[in-house]
C-alpha cells in the first residue's frame, strides 16, 4: 500500500514538472497565447524534450506532423516525393476544415490568377501562403520552428487564429532538405554537451566536411530552383506550380554575430525584369515583421546584403510567378548555445525569432490579401505585356542529332510551365537549321515570360555587389542549338510532355560491326553501359560516312565502332546488348556489313582506337570544394551509372593509385599533401594515368609542376572574396622599395614627396569596390577545337563557360593542346568588371597536355557547375573516356 502511495506521489510530481515545462515553453514561444487545446500534443510532449534542447531528426518531424493530422482536422500531410536517401518530402496543409473540403475548387480558382483576361480574386477567396523551412540542412532553427508553427495553428482557438484558418490556406514544408537536415542534426546531437558549451571552437559548432548545408550530392538546393538538377527540387517545384502562392517565405540562418534579416533588399540587388510594384509590396509586409520582432525585443536589419534578382533561389523564383516572396535570415547558434558579439545565443532564441516572423507572415498575408491578389494579377498582365514588347518574339531550339539533350531541355521548360509548341515547318535562323519533328518554339508573349527570359536571354548587369551567380541562362549552359526569332513565326501543336524514349535498335543483325554517332549527349552513357557488358568499344578520331542498314549516314569524330569479331561475347549476346543499350540510353545504333566507308576513314583505320573502361577516383574530404566533388559524383552516378571511388585526401598517401586510370581533382586546397604524395601522383600520371583538374586544383597542378603549363596573373578577381592558398597572392613591394619611394625631407614637404602606394578611397566604398573584383558565375564565350577528342560529338566552336573562380591559364606552348580558349571579347551574360573581362580574354579555358605516358586535362573553371552546365559537362565526360588516347606521338 505504501509502495503504491509512493508511486502515485511520484507520478503526480512528474506530471506537475511536465506541465510546468510545457507552460514554460509555451510562455517563451507563445507569450500572448490564450488557452491552447490540451488535446493537441505539444512538440515536446511528443518528442520527449523541449524544443531548442535537441535537434529533431527528420523522421521525428514527419511523425509529429502525422500525429497532428490524426488529432486535428486543421492539419493534413501530403507526401510529394523522396530524397536520394529515401527520406520523405512532405507538405503540411493547415486551414479551416471548410476550406479543406473544397481545396481543389480553391486551387482551380486561384490558378485563374495566371490568366490576365480573368478577373482578380475576390475577398471571399483564401490567400495562399507557403512557409518553406530548412533548404540548407544545417540552418537548423527553421525546421524546429515548423513544429511549433503547426502546433499553435492546430491548438489555438483565439479569434485571430480562427480568422487565419478561415481566410488562408497555409502550406508548411518543414524540411526542404531532409538529407542535409539529418546530417546536421546528427552532428549537433552527437557533440552536444551537458551543460551546453558556448565556445565557438567547440566541436559542436564546427561541423566537419561537407557539413549539412547541402543534399546527398552536396548540392545547394537554394541554387537549384531554376536548374532542377536534384530530385528534391523537382518534387517541390511540381507542388509550387499547383498553387502559385501569394506569399512564400524561405527561412534561413546567417552568421552567429548577426541579428535578424528580412526583406526588402537593396534596390541594386533587385532583378531588372521583376516589376517594381512586386518589390514595393514587400515593404507593406515588412511592417508586420518589424512590429512582431519589436514586440519581443529582437533586433533586425533590412535593405542590406542578399541578392534578390535571379530565379535560382527559393525566395526569388516565386517572384517570377507573382508571389511576394522573401528570405528570412536568423543568426545561427550552430548548436544549443554559442557566444556571439550580441551575447549568448541560444538555439531556443533562434527558433523563437523564426516563429515570430512565421506568424507575422500569416498575419500580414491575411490582412493584405486583397492587395496580394491584385499584385499577382497585375504581375501576369505585366509579364505578358513585356513578352509582347520583347525584341525576340520567340525562341527555337532542338538538334535532330542530339535527341536526348533536346528532350532534356524540353522537359525542363515544361517543369517550369513554359508554353512550348512543335515547330510547324523546317526553319533556318541565324545560320542554323531546325527540323520539324525535332525542334520546338517558345513564344515570348506568354504569362510566364519572365522565366522564359531567364532561360533564353542574355542579361548584362550593372556594377553592384552580388552575392552569387549572375549568369544563369539555361540555354547557354546546355550548349544546345537555338536561335532567337525576331519576327513573326508559325507554331504547331502545344507540347504537353517530352517525347517518350523510343526503342532505337540496330535495324538488322550484323556479322561485321555496329555504329553509334557521337552527337547525342548520351553517347558516353552508351559507351559505359557496353563496357559493363564486357563489350569491346572503339572510337573514331576522324569523321566518315558509312553505308548502314538504314542508309548512308555521316559519323562525327568520336563515333563508336563496335566490331563483331574479337568480342568476348557471342554474336547473339552482342546483338542483345546493343538492343538493351539502345533502349536505356535512347540512342540510335546502326549495323554495317563492310568496313569500306563511303567517305572518310575505313573501319580498320589506325584512327579508330579502343576505348579503355574508366576506373575513376575522385578526390574527396576536407580541403576539396564539396560542391564540385558532389557535382562530379552526381554526374557519374546519374548520367553514366558509374560507381566512382570517393577517395579522401588523407588516404592518398596509402592508396594503390594503380587501381584507377582516371583521377579527378575538383577545386579546393591541396596544400595538405606532402611532397611524397605529390610525387606519387606525378609518377601515376607519367605511367599512363589521366588526371583531370578543376579551377584551383588546376592552379595547384601547375605550381607543383605536375604539368608544364603556366598560369596567368590571378590577383585580379576572387570567388566570394576568398583567395585559395595555392593561387598566387597579389604582389607587394619589399620594405626597402617602399622606403625609396617615400623620400621624406620634412613635415612641410610630405604632400609633395610621398608617393602613394595605392589609390585613396572612402572607407564606406570598400564593400562595393572590392566586391566588383569578383566574378560570380558570369558567362563567357570560348572558341572550342571541335576536332579534339575532348570535344567529340560537339559541332559548334562556340562554347559557353560559367566562370566563377580565380584560375587563369595561359594558352599552352604546345599548339595542339589548348582545347578551348576564351575569345578576345568573351563576356556574354551576368556581371563582370571591364578589368576582369580583359584578364579573361584570350586566356586558355581547357588544356589537354601530355605528362609522360599519361595526360592531364586542365579546366580553368568548373565544367560540372551546379550539375546543369551540360555543355561543358559533356567535355568532362569525354576527358574520362578519351584522355588516355590523346598521346599521338607529336608532343
Secondary structure, 3 states (H helix, E strand, C coil): CHHHHHHHHHHHHHHHHHHHHHHHHHHHHCCCCCCECCCCCCHHHHHCCCCCCCCCCHHHHHHHHHHHHHHCCCEEEEEEEECCCCCEEEEEEECCHHHHCCHHHHHHHHHHHHCCCCCCCCCCCCEEEEEEECCCCCCCHHHHHHHHHHHHHHHECCHHHHHHHHHEEEEEECCCCHHHHHHHHHHHHHCCCCCCCCCCCCHHHCCCCCCCCCCCCCCCHHHCCCCCCCHHHHHHHHHHHHHCCCEEEEEEEECCCCCEEECCCCHHHECCCCCHHHHHHHHHHHHHHHHHHHHHCCCCECCCCCCECCCCCCCCHHHHHCCEEEEEEEECCCCCEECCCCCCEEHHHHHHHHHHHHHHHHHHHHHCHHHHHHHHHHHHHHHHHHHHHCCCCEEEECCCCCHHHHHHHHHHHHHCCCCCEECCCCEEECCEEECCCCCEEEECCCCCHHHHHHHHCCCECCCCCCCCCCCCCHHHHHCCCEEEECCCCCCCCECCCCCCCCCCCCCCCCCCEEEECCCCCCHHHHHHHHHHCCCCCEEECCCEEEEECCEEEEECCCCEEEECCCCCCCHHHHHHHHHHHHHHCCCCCEEECCCCCCEECCCCCCCEEECCCCCEEEEECCCECHHHHHHHHHHHHHHHCCCCEEEEHHHCCCCCHHHCCEEEECCECCCCCCHHHHHHHHHHHHCCCEEEEEHHHHHHHHHCCCCCCCECCCCCCCECCECCCCCCCCCCCCHHHHHHHHCCCCHHHHHHHCCCCCCCCCHHHHHHHHHCCCCCCEEEEEEECCCCHHHCCCCCCEEEEEECCCCCECCCCCCCCEEEEEEEEEEEEECCCHHHHHHHCCCEEEEEEEECCEEEEEECCCCCHHHCCHHHHHHHHHHHHHHHHCCCCCC
